[in-house]
Amino acid sequence: MAHPREIDHSLVDAYLARRALDYLVGFTLSPVLWRKLPGARSAGRVQSVALRLVCDREREIEAFKPQEYWSVAAVLATPRGDAFEARLVAADGKKISRLDVGSEKEARDFEAALNAANFKVASIEAKPAKRNPYPPFTTSTLQQEASRKLGFAPSHTMRLAQRLYEGIEIDGDTTGLITYMRTDGIDLAPEAIAEARAVISSDYGKNYLPDSPRIYKNKSKNAQEAHEAIRPTDLRRHPKEMARKLDADQSRLYELIWTRTLACQMESAELERTVVEIEANVASGAYKLVNLRATGTVVKFDGFLTLYNESRDDDFEDEDARRLPAINEGEQLKKNELKIDQHFTEPPPRFSEASLVKRMEELGIGRPSTYASILQVLRDRGYTRLDKKRIIPEDKGRIVVAFLESYFPRYVEYDFTADLEGKLDEIANHELDWKKVLREFWTGFTGAVAETKDLRIKEVIDVLDALLNEHNFPPKADGSDPRACPQCGTGRLGLKVGKFGAFIGCSNYPDCRFTRALTAPGEGELAATKELGEDPETKKMITVRSGRFGPYIQLGEPEDTGEKTKKGGKPIMTKPKRASIPKNFDAHELDFDTAISLLSLPREVGKHPESGEPIVAGYGRFGPYVKHQDTYASLTDGDEVLTVGLNRAVTLIAEKIARGPGRGRRKPQGRALGEHPSLGGPVTQHEGKYGPYVSHNKVNATIPAATDPATITLEEAVALIDARAGKGGKKTKAAAAPKEKKPKATKTKEKKTKKRTAAAKKPPPSRRRKPRQKRKPHRRKRKPTALTKPRRRKNSLASRHRDGWAGPCHSRRHDES
């Protein structure tokens, strides 16, 4: 502050360019989507590219063809009886990789050879290794680790970090607990490094403290390092101490930041990686010499690993992490067992929030401070959903990406978006003119938008239908046409668009009204139509389907009644019976018997013991319920609509009646003290918001602090109530006396005569008043001021120019005033 510098206008220009680009893309592209693609919500310079990443990964998964392979491993034992596992790596001098054993026959040939082999340790190689600590957190690495270790969404992580940054009250002062949480920097302030080294020395000992401080430098050339890394403002504030002052999630995030910061200044971990080569000599058979290998790692000194170890996005077994027993070169080994297992290659995993943030950072798409909001926008728009911590694209999102790839391919390319980010960094580094960058972008972008002006919605749908063919209509196992309509048999299924978005419909509409959601059967997804079996009574097929409001069960198909609507002559179809699938049921694992039970709802639970009327259980708009006469009671978490018994149903209904109508609760009846001695009516004692009180006939009196509410007597309560009524409270009365009716004042004959005489004298015809007409509502006229004119009925632009009036900011009167 003592030595201020001049404002860096290149940084200001980079900000202006970034803001303008985001506005130009969002405000121009979103209306195009609204007009050409009903149901689409928005598009953006970064959000559309992030959505494409998710959709491209889904296409990879759908196009993936699993490959069969077999693993061959032997469990061997040393002369001392210590067992370990070794896997096949070569045979007769030929190297064998993981996928080379592609059939069971090959695997069994190796099994036969190893069963007849003698095993011997050919060589042992032990290599020392070091594992260095990870750098302190940046915005993106904090979001990734919080997602992996704590299960926090990036947006939740940033909200918690904001609260930690703003601080809490400590010793009467508001104290920030962490440094600024939007940063690319991985450097630490000298005082923070000194604090970390002091804590490490005192808490973990000198062995865990390196000789010199660790200095981290960012390898990314475009990193914004205006702030240091995310760290605690004072490392002496231990997480256990702060846990008492923070809520659970804040405490967990603070501990994560504290441990990462401390670990980054600790000593490296010392490891020893051991590779054991084993020869299996075969006397006879297809193979003569088979080579096996066992690997393992031993931690000699844990170093920073004693405090922190970074998680991985995709957990898998690491062979190098296994520990090996003591093995000597040249030893004969005994075979305990052979492991011959079949495997299939797996498709690439869907993105988690952490891995998507990491991928966006690798491609240079967006900035770390915007990652959380971008992922949240994609969910809010209905473009993606989160299932088991994996991001899955919704049909709406896939259609938007297909539209953008068809008509705006350049603007959803990864390289283009990353190149634009690079140009923004060049603007910040005084290397490019921001207006020139905007001009070049806008010229091409407006041309692409203009090309879509004359597009019809039908043309767009036909293009998208062809692009999404494999997703919407995957090949069937029996080889039949996946586009054939299952209802009419003659129509062709295709992509349609309605007011609620896209769906699959039949080409024979309106004669055939078959529709289904876009989602095709896939891993973790509900198939469009899943058959469970025929209903024994109606002989109709029971199916599980996916609808706008979630999965449901349907009995049969819509049937033509033979009648037609008066308007349009469309056939009137019967609506098949349907039943919603409760949230605690898995639609994928729903069986036939459960479906029959759900379709039979509402069911009779039994007769009410008092009224004899039936109690029924059902599933309604607000979830499962039990009903008796006109009383509905919702089932709680522990109750099942299919199994709730009579006793439980009676209890729920009684509790509902006690609460009274509506969602609120009635005022508690209180403890009865007796009848009022003079006025009658019950006197009760209650626990209120402001303390205990007694009540009678809507008069409430506070019980003094010196009096125990549990032992207050009727006489004491009556005295309090009478005193309260005497102070101006509501008057106590036994019964309201009927009001005396005042006699109506009779008009004297004299007054009536005067009225008649006045009415008899009529004015002359010329002066007689006309009948009073209905008045128009009065409009208040504004008085003209120095800056206004009287409002005209036609306030058009032409009238303004005619009067020489062009608005308050350009008027002569304004200048004079």
Secondary structure, 3 states (H helix, E strand, C coil): CCCCCCCCHHHHHHHHHHHHHHHHHHHHHHHHHHHHCCCCCCCCCCHHHHHHHHHHHHHHHHHCCCCEEEEEEEEEECCCCCEEEEEEEEECCEECCCCCCCCHHHHHHHHHHHHCEEEEEEEEEEEEEEECCCCCECHHHHHHHHHHHHCCCHHHHHHHHHHHHHCEEECCEEECCECCCCCCCCCCCHHHHHHHHHHHHHHHCHHHCCCCCCCCCCCCCCCCCCCCCECECCCCCCHHHHCCCCCHHHHHHHHHHHHHHHHCCCCCEEEEEEEEEEEEEECCCCCCEEEEEEEEEEEEECHHHHCCCCCCCCCCCCHHHCCCCCCCCCCEEEEEEEEEEEEECCCCCCCCHHHHHHHHHHHCCCCHHHHHHHHHHHHHCCCEEEECCEEEECHHHHHHHHHHHHHCHHHHCHHHHHHHHHHHHHHHCCCCCHHHHHHHHHHHHHHHHHHCCCCCHHHHHHHHHHHCHHHHCCCCCCCCCCCECCCCCCCEEEEEEECCEEEEEECCCCCCCCEECCCCCCCCCCCCEEEEEECCCCCCEEEEEEECCEEEEEECCCEEEEEECCCCCCEEEECCEEEECCCCCCHHHCCHHHHHHHHCCCEEEEECCCCCCEEEEEEECCEEEEEECCEEEECCCCCCCCCCCHHHHHHHHHHHHHHCCCCCCCCCCCEEEEECCCCCCEEEEEEECCEEEEEECCEEEECCCCCCHHHCCHHHHHHHHHHHHHCCCCCCCCCCCCCCCCCCCCCCHHHHHHHHHHHHCCCCHHHCCCCCCCCCCCCCCCCCCCCCCCCCCCCCHHHHHHCCCCCHHHCHHHHHC
